[in-house]
């Protein structure tokens, strides 16, 4: 079954370029329709005896990132470091002798800051903590650094450190700069003035939590946040905080000073384009402008306009401005003096030019997927953090199941909790539901497996998800754990229409007794508020009758281990989603989160708590500078079943989600019952 051409046109997609929608599409092997997913998994080791087990989570981020230095025309390129691990966001020091950068050499996802000579010698750690440290720049005197850190509250702030003594101070979280804590409040990409008297930066402070997409009956269609940035400046001691440039509904980012300190240049794009700029299906429709302002008067001047996402502007000698353009057919390093280096054959990001304009440093990234069970940085030392593909679930019999979306072809696989006995349960590429194009776009597949309590069955949704869910079908499927049989539980059609009651059903969860399945519905008219196509439903497996639990914008339901509650995500306003629970009959709904910044994707833990992803701490970096992400930030939090005792489990600049705790007992024991 294929998406009709009318739908492809509506989405602005074509079949060949759309393969890039999933950042890992090149590795999916989806042309092999009759074979299992192509990534076998190595049996995993048990964590050390002083740890409780493994904490699994998914991460959307490049698989590799390596720094290079080259002449400004792209020649004489060479790796900056002889022992590269995972580095990015490099900058030259004002005297041209050092390059500062961010590295994750202390653990995958843990951002720390370093400096090194331009020839790769004298590598020095500057700041390394369990928080995010990023975007480090040296002062003109060489005695201080300014950088971004999430220390003290998980929000991105600008810090200054005296290099020799190590003394640090926060310059954007003070009484002088105090902002509305319920709104975005991040500070990004600091830049020293040439005389060292000022630090310019971008910030989304006091802006708002904005989604994206078309208007619907509650806000807009897309839940992921866009970002509105303004340009600010402050003294290195935290005094004289002032706004330099702002534009309502726009994002102004990555400020850099002119050599005489009189002007600041930055990129400028609409807030909606901060979404388009990091989505591969829409980046070619996005545009930005390179602008400068007079620091004293605020007088604005357009430096570079036209099509393309133009970012990372920087003054060169003779008042030329260098910048980078990303997007298909446009990627490269440009200067206003006519210079151009084509980088379209590789993924170059975050360029920075030397003060004399002769050299450029940048990272090259690759979106090769992390292997299953790759060790990640552990923010909670009692658990060993590891990578997993999406929608991981553990049965009562200690059998692990997931959707192989990044590692395979969005099929359902299972294995013992220790990684042995891998097993294909359902290959979505050998059914009549889907075809290659939709799966490779990352918009379709077999999503969210859920175990029956006896471990004999898995239920999951097969169909079209995300932005295609209103126009295309979704079916609930139940399969035996050994993969020999499956049955379709709900009705749907490949194409949904406005005059039909046929809906898209997905994201199911078994009840604790195995007799019922809760799931969410969506239809063509859901965004217009049609309550018959909104909310959560309950399927009785004995009678095959479906009952209505809710008729609101609800999603991702999960039964609690004891069967007493169902956790789910609800859109509670035009700009916000919260985590809720209710009784299995749809009564006693309780809202457990209230950050105002999207709390979602909640699951139950083995000990009856709730783990979920939150946007409450906001962005850790400028939104438009990311690639291939949906929500380019999000920390994982765990809380008690009543919403109390919230504990933050991650602190990275990447999109982290899909949490699953697997205790050592499950890793050490064979399945309690054989699979049937």
C-alpha positions as CSV (number, residue, x, y, z in Angstrom):
1,X,0.0,0.0,0.0
2,X,1.3,3.4,-0.9
3,X,0.5,6.9,0.1
4,X,-1.6,8.4,-2.8
5,X,0.2,11.0,-5.0
6,X,-2.3,13.6,-3.7
7,X,-1.1,13.1,-0.2
8,X,2.6,13.2,-1.3
9,X,1.9,16.5,-3.0
10,X,0.1,17.8,0.0
11,X,3.0,17.1,2.3
12,X,5.5,18.6,-0.1
13,X,7.3,15.3,-0.4
14,X,8.7,13.3,-3.3
15,X,9.5,9.6,-3.1
16,X,13.2,9.8,-3.6
17,X,14.3,12.8,-1.5
18,X,11.9,11.7,1.3
19,X,14.3,8.8,2.1
20,X,16.3,11.4,4.1
21,X,13.4,12.1,6.5
22,X,14.6,9.4,8.8
23,X,18.2,10.4,9.7
24,X,19.3,6.7,9.8
25,X,17.4,5.7,6.6
26,X,20.6,4.7,4.7
27,X,21.3,2.0,7.3
28,X,17.8,0.5,7.4
29,X,18.1,-2.1,4.8
30,X,14.4,-1.8,4.1
31,X,14.7,-3.1,0.5
32,X,15.1,-6.6,2.0
33,X,11.4,-7.2,2.4
34,X,11.7,-10.8,3.4
35,X,14.6,-10.7,5.8
36,X,14.8,-9.8,9.5
37,X,16.0,-6.3,10.5
38,X,19.7,-6.1,9.6
39,X,21.3,-5.3,13.0
40,X,22.0,-8.4,15.3
41,X,22.7,-7.5,18.9
42,X,25.6,-8.5,21.0
43,X,24.6,-10.1,24.4
44,X,25.1,-7.4,27.0
45,X,27.1,-7.5,30.1
46,X,25.6,-7.0,33.5
47,X,26.4,-3.7,35.2
48,X,28.8,-3.7,38.1
49,X,27.5,-5.1,41.4
50,X,27.1,-1.7,43.0
51,X,24.5,-0.7,40.3
52,X,20.9,-1.6,40.2
53,X,20.7,-2.4,36.5
54,X,20.4,-0.8,33.1
55,X,18.5,2.3,32.3
56,X,17.7,2.3,28.6
57,X,16.9,5.3,26.5
58,X,16.8,6.5,22.9
59,X,18.9,9.4,21.6
60,X,18.5,11.3,18.3
61,X,21.9,12.8,17.6
62,X,24.7,12.3,15.1
63,X,26.6,9.0,15.6
64,X,30.0,10.7,15.0
65,X,31.2,14.3,15.1
66,X,34.9,15.1,14.3
67,X,36.7,18.5,14.2
68,X,38.7,19.6,11.1
69,X,40.8,22.7,10.4
70,X,41.4,24.0,6.8
71,X,42.5,27.0,4.9
72,X,39.6,29.4,4.2
73,X,39.2,28.1,0.7
74,X,38.8,24.5,2.0
75,X,42.2,23.3,1.1
76,X,44.8,21.6,3.4
77,X,42.0,20.1,5.5
78,X,43.2,17.9,8.4
79,X,41.7,16.6,11.6
80,X,42.2,18.9,14.5
81,X,42.7,16.2,17.1
82,X,44.7,13.0,17.0
83,X,42.4,11.3,19.5
84,X,39.0,12.5,18.5
85,X,36.0,11.1,20.4
86,X,32.9,13.2,19.7
87,X,33.6,16.9,19.3
88,X,31.7,19.9,18.0
89,X,31.1,23.7,18.3
90,X,34.7,24.9,17.9
91,X,35.9,28.5,18.1
92,X,39.2,30.3,17.6
93,X,40.6,32.3,20.4
94,X,40.9,36.1,19.6
95,X,44.7,35.7,19.3
96,X,44.4,32.8,17.0
97,X,46.5,30.5,19.1
98,X,43.8,28.3,20.6
99,X,40.7,26.5,19.5
100,X,38.0,25.9,22.1
101,X,35.4,23.2,21.6
102,X,32.8,20.9,23.2
103,X,33.6,17.2,23.6
104,X,31.7,14.1,24.9
105,X,34.9,12.2,25.8
106,X,33.6,11.7,29.3
107,X,30.6,9.9,28.1
108,X,28.1,9.8,25.2
109,X,25.7,12.8,25.8
110,X,27.8,14.5,28.5
111,X,29.0,17.8,27.0
112,X,32.2,19.3,28.5
113,X,34.5,22.1,27.2
114,X,38.2,22.0,26.2
115,X,40.9,23.9,24.4
116,X,43.7,22.9,22.2
117,X,46.4,24.6,20.1
118,X,45.6,25.1,16.4
119,X,48.1,22.3,15.6
120,X,46.3,19.9,17.9
121,X,48.7,20.0,20.8
122,X,48.3,20.9,24.4
123,X,44.8,19.5,24.8
124,X,43.3,21.0,28.1
125,X,40.1,20.3,29.9
126,X,38.4,23.6,30.9
127,X,35.2,22.6,32.6
128,X,33.8,19.1,33.0
129,X,30.7,18.3,35.1
130,X,27.6,16.2,34.7
131,X,25.8,19.3,33.4
132,X,25.9,20.6,29.8
133,X,28.9,22.8,29.1
134,X,29.0,24.1,25.6
135,X,29.7,27.1,23.2
136,X,32.9,28.1,24.9
137,X,34.8,31.3,23.8
138,X,38.0,32.8,25.1
139,X,38.2,36.5,26.1
140,X,40.5,38.8,24.2
141,X,42.9,38.9,27.1
142,X,43.1,35.1,27.1
143,X,42.4,35.1,30.9
144,X,38.7,34.2,30.9
145,X,36.2,32.0,29.0
146,X,32.5,32.5,28.6
147,X,30.4,29.4,28.0
148,X,26.9,27.9,28.3
149,X,26.1,25.6,31.3
150,X,23.0,24.0,32.7
151,X,24.6,23.8,36.2
152,X,22.2,24.9,39.0
153,X,18.8,24.1,37.6
154,X,19.2,22.4,34.1
155,X,18.5,25.6,32.2
156,X,21.1,27.0,29.8
157,X,22.9,30.1,31.2
158,X,26.0,32.0,30.3
159,X,28.9,31.5,32.7
160,X,32.3,33.2,32.9
161,X,35.4,31.5,34.3
162,X,38.9,32.8,35.2
163,X,41.1,30.2,33.6
164,X,44.0,30.3,36.0
165,X,42.0,30.1,39.2
166,X,39.0,28.2,38.0
167,X,36.6,30.7,39.6
168,X,33.2,30.7,37.9
169,X,30.1,32.9,38.0
170,X,26.7,32.9,36.3
171,X,26.0,36.2,34.5
172,X,22.5,35.5,33.2
173,X,20.7,33.9,36.2
174,X,20.9,36.9,38.6
175,X,18.4,39.4,40.1
176,X,19.4,41.8,37.3
177,X,18.5,39.3,34.5
178,X,15.6,37.6,36.3
179,X,13.0,36.4,33.8
180,X,9.6,34.6,33.9
181,X,10.6,31.1,35.0
182,X,7.4,29.6,33.5
183,X,8.4,30.7,30.0
184,X,11.5,29.8,27.9
185,X,14.6,31.2,29.7
186,X,17.7,30.0,27.9
187,X,20.9,31.9,27.0
188,X,23.1,30.8,24.0
189,X,26.2,31.2,21.9
190,X,28.2,33.9,23.8
191,X,30.6,36.2,21.9
192,X,33.2,38.6,23.5
193,X,33.5,42.1,22.2
194,X,37.0,42.9,20.9
195,X,37.8,45.1,24.0
196,X,36.6,42.4,26.4
197,X,34.1,44.7,27.9
198,X,30.9,43.0,26.7
199,X,29.5,39.6,26.0
200,X,26.8,39.3,23.4
201,X,24.5,36.3,23.2
202,X,21.1,35.1,22.1
203,X,18.2,34.3,24.4
204,X,14.6,33.1,24.2
205,X,13.8,34.6,27.7
206,X,10.2,35.7,28.2
207,X,9.2,34.6,24.7
208,X,6.7,31.7,24.9
209,X,6.1,28.0,24.3
210,X,5.2,27.9,20.6
211,X,4.4,24.9,18.4
212,X,4.4,24.8,14.6
213,X,2.2,24.0,11.7
214,X,-1.3,24.8,10.6
215,X,-4.0,26.2,12.9
216,X,-6.3,23.6,14.5
217,X,-9.1,23.7,17.1
218,X,-6.4,23.8,19.8
219,X,-3.4,25.9,18.8
220,X,-1.4,24.5,15.9
221,X,-0.9,21.0,14.5
222,X,2.7,20.4,15.5
223,X,3.5,19.9,19.2
224,X,7.3,20.4,18.9
225,X,8.5,23.8,20.0
226,X,9.8,26.5,17.8
227,X,12.1,29.2,19.2
228,X,11.9,33.0,19.3
229,X,15.3,34.5,20.0
230,X,16.6,38.1,20.7
231,X,20.1,39.5,20.9
232,X,21.4,40.7,24.3
233,X,24.7,42.0,25.8
234,X,26.0,42.1,29.3
235,X,29.3,42.9,31.1
236,X,31.5,40.0,32.1
237,X,30.7,40.7,35.7
238,X,27.0,40.4,35.1
239,X,26.2,44.2,35.1
240,X,24.6,46.5,32.5
241,X,22.3,43.8,31.0
242,X,20.6,45.1,27.9
243,X,18.7,44.1,24.8
244,X,20.5,44.7,21.5
245,X,18.0,43.6,18.9
246,X,14.6,41.9,18.8
247,X,11.8,41.2,16.4
248,X,8.5,39.8,17.5
249,X,7.8,36.4,15.9
250,X,11.4,36.0,14.7
251,X,14.5,34.2,15.8
252,X,17.8,36.2,16.0
253,X,20.8,34.1,16.8
254,X,24.6,33.5,16.9
255,X,25.8,37.1,17.4
256,X,29.4,38.1,16.5
257,X,31.2,41.4,16.9
258,X,32.9,43.5,14.2
259,X,36.7,44.0,14.6
260,X,36.1,47.5,15.9
261,X,33.3,46.5,18.3
262,X,30.8,48.9,16.7
263,X,28.5,46.3,15.1
264,X,27.1,42.9,15.8
265,X,26.0,40.5,13.1
266,X,23.6,37.6,13.5
267,X,21.1,35.5,11.5
268,X,17.4,36.3,11.5
269,X,14.5,34.0,10.5
270,X,10.9,33.6,11.3
271,X,10.0,31.5,14.4
272,X,8.3,28.9,12.2
273,X,11.5,28.5,10.2
274,X,13.3,27.4,13.3
275,X,11.3,24.2,12.9
276,X,11.8,24.0,9.1
277,X,15.6,24.5,9.5
278,X,16.1,21.3,11.4
279,X,13.6,19.1,9.6
280,X,15.0,17.4,6.4
281,X,11.6,17.4,4.7
282,X,11.2,21.2,5.0
283,X,14.6,22.7,5.2
284,X,14.6,23.6,1.5
285,X,11.6,25.8,2.1
286,X,13.3,27.7,5.0
287,X,15.1,31.0,4.7
288,X,17.1,33.3,6.9
289,X,18.9,36.6,6.5
290,X,22.2,37.8,7.8
291,X,21.8,41.1,9.6
292,X,24.0,43.5,11.6
293,X,23.1,46.3,14.0
294,X,25.0,49.2,15.4
295,X,25.7,48.3,19.0
296,X,25.2,51.9,20.3
297,X,22.2,53.0,18.2
298,X,20.6,49.7,17.2
299,X,20.5,50.8,13.5
300,X,19.8,47.6,11.5
301,X,21.4,46.7,8.2
302,X,20.7,43.6,6.0
303,X,24.0,42.0,5.0
304,X,22.9,38.9,3.1
305,X,19.5,37.9,1.9
306,X,17.9,35.5,-0.5
307,X,17.0,31.8,-0.3
308,X,18.6,29.3,2.0
309,X,19.2,28.8,5.7
310,X,22.2,31.1,6.3
311,X,23.7,30.7,9.8
312,X,27.0,31.1,11.8
313,X,27.8,34.7,10.5
314,X,31.2,36.1,11.5
315,X,33.1,39.2,10.6
316,X,36.4,38.7,8.7
317,X,39.1,41.3,8.1
318,X,38.1,44.2,5.8
319,X,34.5,43.9,7.1
320,X,33.7,40.8,5.0
321,X,31.2,38.5,6.6
322,X,31.6,34.7,6.4
323,X,28.6,32.5,7.0
324,X,27.3,28.9,6.4
325,X,24.3,27.9,4.3
326,X,22.7,24.5,5.0
327,X,20.1,22.6,3.0
328,X,20.0,20.5,-0.2
329,X,21.9,22.1,-3.1
330,X,23.0,25.1,-1.1
331,X,25.4,23.8,1.5
332,X,28.7,25.5,1.8
333,X,31.0,28.2,3.4
334,X,30.3,31.7,1.9
335,X,31.7,35.2,2.3
336,X,30.2,38.5,1.3
337,X,33.4,39.0,-0.7
338,X,32.4,36.2,-3.1
339,X,34.1,33.3,-1.5
340,X,32.5,29.9,-1.6
341,X,33.5,26.4,-0.5
342,X,31.0,23.6,-1.5
343,X,30.4,21.2,1.4
344,X,27.4,19.4,0.0
345,X,29.2,16.0,-0.3
346,X,29.7,15.8,3.5
347,X,27.8,17.1,6.5
348,X,29.8,20.1,7.7
349,X,28.5,22.1,10.7
350,X,29.4,25.0,13.1
351,X,32.2,26.7,11.1
352,X,34.3,29.3,12.8
353,X,36.9,31.4,11.1
354,X,40.3,32.5,12.5
355,X,40.8,36.2,13.4
356,X,43.1,36.7,10.4
357,X,40.5,35.2,8.1
358,X,43.0,32.5,6.8
359,X,41.7,29.4,8.6
360,X,38.3,27.8,9.3
361,X,37.5,25.0,11.9
362,X,34.3,22.9,11.7
363,X,32.9,19.5,12.6
364,X,31.9,16.8,10.2
365,X,29.0,14.7,11.4
366,X,27.6,11.4,10.3
367,X,24.2,10.0,11.2
368,X,25.3,6.4,11.6
369,X,23.1,4.8,14.3
370,X,24.4,4.0,17.8
371,X,24.5,0.2,18.3
372,X,22.0,-1.4,20.6
373,X,23.3,-1.3,24.2
374,X,26.0,1.3,23.5
375,X,27.0,2.8,26.9
376,X,25.8,6.4,27.5
377,X,26.8,8.8,30.1
378,X,25.1,7.9,33.4
379,X,23.6,10.8,35.2
380,X,22.3,8.5,37.9
381,X,25.3,6.4,39.2
382,X,23.0,3.7,40.5
383,X,22.0,2.8,36.9
384,X,24.1,2.1,33.8
385,X,22.7,4.1,30.9
386,X,22.6,2.4,27.5
387,X,21.1,3.2,24.1
388,X,18.0,1.4,22.8
389,X,15.9,1.7,19.8
390,X,12.3,3.1,20.2
391,X,9.4,1.9,22.3
392,X,11.3,-0.6,24.5
393,X,9.2,-2.8,26.7
394,X,10.0,-5.6,29.2
395,X,7.6,-8.5,29.8
396,X,6.8,-10.1,33.2
397,X,9.0,-13.0,31.9
398,X,12.0,-10.7,31.4
399,X,11.8,-10.6,27.6
400,X,12.7,-7.4,25.9
401,X,10.7,-6.0,22.9
402,X,11.0,-2.9,20.8
403,X,10.4,-1.3,17.5
404,X,13.6,-1.4,15.4
405,X,13.1,2.1,13.8
406,X,16.7,3.3,13.8
407,X,18.4,-0.1,13.8
408,X,16.1,-1.8,11.3
409,X,12.9,-1.4,9.3
410,X,10.4,-0.4,12.0
411,X,9.5,-4.0,12.7
412,X,8.9,-5.6,16.1
413,X,11.7,-7.7,17.6
414,X,12.2,-9.4,21.0
415,X,15.1,-10.8,22.9
416,X,16.0,-11.9,26.4
417,X,16.8,-9.0,28.7
418,X,20.5,-9.9,28.5
419,X,20.4,-9.6,24.7
420,X,20.4,-13.3,23.8
421,X,17.9,-15.1,21.6
422,X,17.0,-12.2,19.4
423,X,13.8,-12.9,17.5
424,X,11.7,-11.2,14.8
425,X,8.1,-11.0,16.0
426,X,6.5,-9.0,13.1
427,X,8.2,-7.8,9.9
428,X,6.1,-4.9,8.7
429,X,7.8,-5.1,5.3
430,X,6.2,-8.5,4.5
431,X,2.6,-7.5,5.2
432,X,0.1,-5.6,3.0
433,X,-0.1,-2.7,5.4
434,X,2.9,-0.6,4.3
435,X,5.5,-0.1,1.5
436,X,9.1,0.9,1.5
437,X,8.7,4.6,0.9
438,X,6.6,5.3,4.0
439,X,8.7,3.3,6.3
440,X,12.0,4.8,5.1
441,X,10.5,8.3,5.7
442,X,10.2,7.4,9.3
443,X,6.5,8.1,9.1
444,X,5.2,4.5,9.2
445,X,5.9,1.1,10.8
446,X,5.0,-1.2,13.6
447,X,5.1,1.0,16.7
448,X,4.9,0.6,20.5
449,X,4.8,-3.1,21.3
450,X,3.1,-4.0,24.5
451,X,3.3,-7.4,26.3
452,X,0.4,-9.5,27.5
453,X,0.9,-10.4,31.2
454,X,1.5,-14.1,30.4
455,X,4.2,-13.1,27.8
456,X,2.5,-15.0,25.0
457,X,1.3,-12.0,23.0
458,X,2.5,-8.6,21.8
459,X,0.1,-5.9,20.6
460,X,1.2,-2.9,18.6
461,X,0.1,-0.4,16.0
462,X,0.9,-0.9,12.3
463,X,0.3,2.1,10.0
464,X,1.1,5.7,9.4
465,X,2.1,8.1,12.2
466,X,3.1,11.6,13.0
467,X,1.9,14.2,10.4
468,X,0.4,11.5,8.1
469,X,-1.9,10.0,10.8
470,X,-4.9,12.2,9.8
471,X,-4.8,11.1,6.1
472,X,-3.6,7.5,6.4
473,X,-4.6,4.4,8.3
474,X,-3.5,2.7,11.5
475,X,-4.4,-0.8,12.7
476,X,-4.1,-2.5,16.0
477,X,-2.4,-5.9,15.6
478,X,-1.8,-8.7,18.1
479,X,1.0,-11.3,17.4
480,X,2.2,-14.3,19.2
481,X,5.5,-13.8,20.9
482,X,7.2,-16.4,18.6
483,X,6.1,-14.5,15.5
484,X,4.2,-17.4,13.9
485,X,0.7,-15.8,13.9
486,X,-0.8,-12.3,14.0
487,X,-4.3,-10.9,13.7
488,X,-5.7,-7.4,13.0
489,X,-7.9,-6.1,15.8
490,X,-9.3,-2.8,14.5
491,X,-10.6,-1.5,11.2
492,X,-8.9,1.1,9.1
493,X,-8.1,2.1,5.5
494,X,-5.0,3.2,3.7
495,X,-6.5,6.6,3.0
496,X,-8.8,8.4,5.4
497,X,-11.3,11.1,4.3
498,X,-13.4,13.8,5.7
499,X,-16.7,12.0,5.1
500,X,-15.7,8.7,6.6
501,X,-15.8,7.5,10.2
502,X,-12.8,5.2,9.6
503,X,-9.9,6.1,11.9
504,X,-6.3,5.5,12.6
505,X,-5.8,3.4,15.7
506,X,-2.4,3.0,17.5
507,X,-0.2,3.0,20.5
508,X,-1.8,0.1,22.4
509,X,-1.2,-1.3,25.9
510,X,-2.4,-4.6,27.4
511,X,-4.4,-4.5,30.6
512,X,-2.8,-6.3,33.6
513,X,-5.1,-9.3,33.1
514,X,-4.6,-9.5,29.4
515,X,-8.3,-9.2,28.6
516,X,-8.3,-5.7,27.3
517,X,-6.2,-3.3,25.2
518,X,-6.3,0.5,25.6
519,X,-5.3,2.6,22.5
520,X,-5.6,6.0,21.0
521,X,-7.6,7.0,17.9
522,X,-7.1,9.8,15.3
523,X,-9.0,10.7,12.2
524,X,-9.2,13.1,9.3
525,X,-11.4,15.5,11.3
526,X,-9.5,15.3,14.6
527,X,-7.8,18.6,14.2
528,X,-11.2,20.2,13.8
529,X,-12.3,19.0,17.1
530,X,-14.4,16.0,16.1
531,X,-14.6,14.1,19.4
532,X,-15.6,10.9,17.7
533,X,-12.1,10.8,16.3
534,X,-10.3,11.9,19.4
535,X,-9.2,10.3,22.6
536,X,-8.6,6.9,24.1
537,X,-10.6,3.7,23.5
538,X,-10.7,0.3,25.2
539,X,-10.9,-3.0,23.2
540,X,-12.4,-6.0,25.0
541,X,-10.6,-9.0,23.5
542,X,-13.3,-11.5,24.4
543,X,-16.3,-9.5,22.9
544,X,-14.3,-7.4,20.5
545,X,-16.4,-4.4,21.6
546,X,-14.7,-1.0,21.8
547,X,-15.7,1.5,24.5
548,X,-14.9,5.2,24.7
549,X,-12.7,6.3,27.6
550,X,-12.0,9.9,26.6
551,X,-12.8,12.3,23.7
552,X,-9.9,14.8,24.2
553,X,-6.6,15.2,22.4
554,X,-5.0,12.2,24.2
555,X,-2.3,9.8,23.2
556,X,0.2,7.2,24.4
557,X,-1.8,5.3,27.0
558,X,-0.2,2.6,29.3
559,X,-1.7,0.4,31.9
560,X,0.0,0.5,35.3
561,X,1.6,-2.8,36.4
562,X,-1.3,-3.3,39.0
563,X,-4.0,-2.4,36.5
564,X,-5.4,0.4,38.7
565,X,-4.4,3.4,36.5
566,X,-3.7,4.3,32.9
567,X,-1.1,6.9,32.2
568,X,-1.4,9.0,29.0
569,X,-0.5,12.4,27.4
570,X,-3.1,15.1,27.0
571,X,-3.0,18.3,25.1
572,X,-4.4,20.7,27.8
573,X,-4.1,23.9,25.9
574,X,-3.1,25.3,22.5
575,X,0.6,25.2,23.5
576,X,1.0,22.5,26.1
577,X,0.8,18.8,26.8
578,X,0.8,17.2,30.2
579,X,1.1,13.7,31.7
580,X,-2.2,12.4,33.2
581,X,-3.5,9.2,34.8
582,X,-7.1,7.9,35.1
583,X,-8.9,4.8,36.1
584,X,-9.4,2.1,33.5
585,X,-13.1,3.2,33.1
586,X,-12.0,6.7,32.1
587,X,-12.9,8.3,35.5
588,X,-10.8,10.1,38.1
589,X,-8.5,11.9,35.6
590,X,-5.5,13.5,37.3
591,X,-3.0,15.9,35.7
592,X,0.5,15.1,37.1
593,X,2.7,17.7,35.4
594,X,2.3,21.4,35.0
595,X,5.5,22.8,33.5
596,X,3.6,24.5,30.6
597,X,6.4,23.3,28.3
598,X,5.2,19.8,27.0
599,X,5.5,16.8,29.2
600,X,4.8,13.6,27.3
601,X,5.7,10.0,26.2
602,X,5.1,8.6,29.7
603,X,5.6,5.0,30.7
604,X,5.4,3.0,33.9
605,X,8.6,1.7,35.5
606,X,9.2,-1.7,37.0
607,X,8.6,-0.3,40.5
608,X,5.3,1.6,39.7
609,X,6.7,5.0,39.0
610,X,6.2,7.1,35.8
611,X,9.0,8.1,33.5
612,X,8.5,10.7,30.8
613,X,10.1,13.4,28.6
614,X,9.9,17.0,29.5
615,X,10.6,20.3,27.9
616,X,10.4,22.2,31.1
617,X,14.0,23.3,31.0
618,X,13.8,24.6,27.5
619,X,16.3,24.6,24.7
620,X,20.0,24.0,25.4
621,X,21.1,25.4,22.1
622,X,19.7,27.5,19.2
623,X,16.9,25.5,17.7
624,X,17.7,26.3,14.0
625,X,21.2,24.9,14.3
626,X,20.2,21.3,14.9
627,X,19.7,18.7,12.2
628,X,17.4,15.7,11.7
629,X,15.5,16.1,15.0
630,X,11.9,16.5,16.0
631,X,12.1,18.1,19.4
632,X,15.8,19.1,19.6
633,X,15.9,18.9,23.4
634,X,14.1,17.1,26.2
635,X,15.2,15.7,29.5
636,X,13.9,12.4,30.9
637,X,12.2,12.6,34.3
638,X,10.8,10.0,36.7
639,X,8.1,10.6,39.3
640,X,5.9,8.8,41.7
641,X,2.5,7.6,40.4
642,X,0.8,10.6,42.1
643,X,3.2,13.1,40.4
644,X,5.4,13.7,43.4
645,X,9.2,13.3,43.9
646,X,10.2,14.3,40.4
647,X,13.8,13.3,39.5
648,X,15.7,14.5,36.4
649,X,17.5,11.6,34.8
650,X,19.3,13.2,31.8
651,X,21.0,16.5,31.1
652,X,22.2,16.6,27.4
653,X,21.8,18.9,24.4
654,X,20.2,16.0,22.4
655,X,16.7,14.6,22.0
656,X,16.6,11.9,24.7
657,X,13.4,9.8,25.3
658,X,12.0,6.2,25.5
659,X,13.1,5.3,29.1
660,X,13.1,1.8,30.4
661,X,14.6,0.5,33.7
662,X,15.8,-3.1,33.5
663,X,16.9,-4.3,37.0
664,X,19.9,-6.7,37.4
665,X,17.5,-9.5,38.3
666,X,16.0,-9.4,34.8
667,X,19.4,-9.3,33.2
668,X,20.7,-12.2,35.2
669,X,17.6,-14.5,34.9
670,X,16.4,-16.5,31.9
671,X,12.8,-16.0,30.8
672,X,10.5,-17.2,33.5
673,X,8.3,-19.0,31.0
674,X,9.0,-20.2,27.4
675,X,7.6,-18.2,24.6
676,X,4.7,-19.7,22.8
